[in-house]
């Protein structure tokens, strides 16, 4: 009869099971002999064949001390994610890059609240949308690729190829020509149109008051809502 899997074995017994199962004996034969389950025998076999799969990851504590928080803030104010080679490369800090920095400096993963409080002063404020002059593309580097695409060798080879760089420059030239045709030398007109849209938005009537009649029914009397019909009782 097969065991219930709760029998505690010695180191010598585990080594013997591993040696025999690797030699070709079946788990169904070894399990009743040592009063263990077949799943446990298979586990010992897998541990011997692929030991890296069963290595436990180092547990990262969450709490940062006051001195660590001060150090964390100083590093955030004096460096950028690109300086630490965090991927994807960026000149501005984010919550995700803040977690990467905390793990690099202190081997810890603090709570999201702590990271947000430390990183928020270093996140640039979003400016109102405006058409900015296109900037020339930077030389392609593997650090610009997100991790999910960096694991694809075909995509990496294409991204670092001269063809991809030529396409980026061609797109930049087209965007620059379009910008110069529409906005270059005419900034005053663009600003005037922007101010005009702001004035029109301020003067435009808003939504009608709830319950108020509009259109051809504005002068009508009575309730603006249709009363529901009552069902006749049977």
Buried (B, 14 or more C-beta within 10 A) or exposed (E): EEBEBEEEBEEEEBEBBBEBBEEEBEBEEBBEEBBBBBEBBEBBBEEBEEEEEEEEEEEEEEEBEEEBBEBBBEBBEEEBBBEBEBBBBBEEBBEBBBBBBBEEBBEBBBEEEBBEBBBEEBEEEEEEEEEEEBEEBEEBEEBBBEEEEBEEEEBBEEBBEEEBBEEBEEEBEEEBEEBEEEBEEEEEEEEEEEEEEEEEEEEEEEEEEEEEBEEEEEEEEEEBEEEEEEEEEE
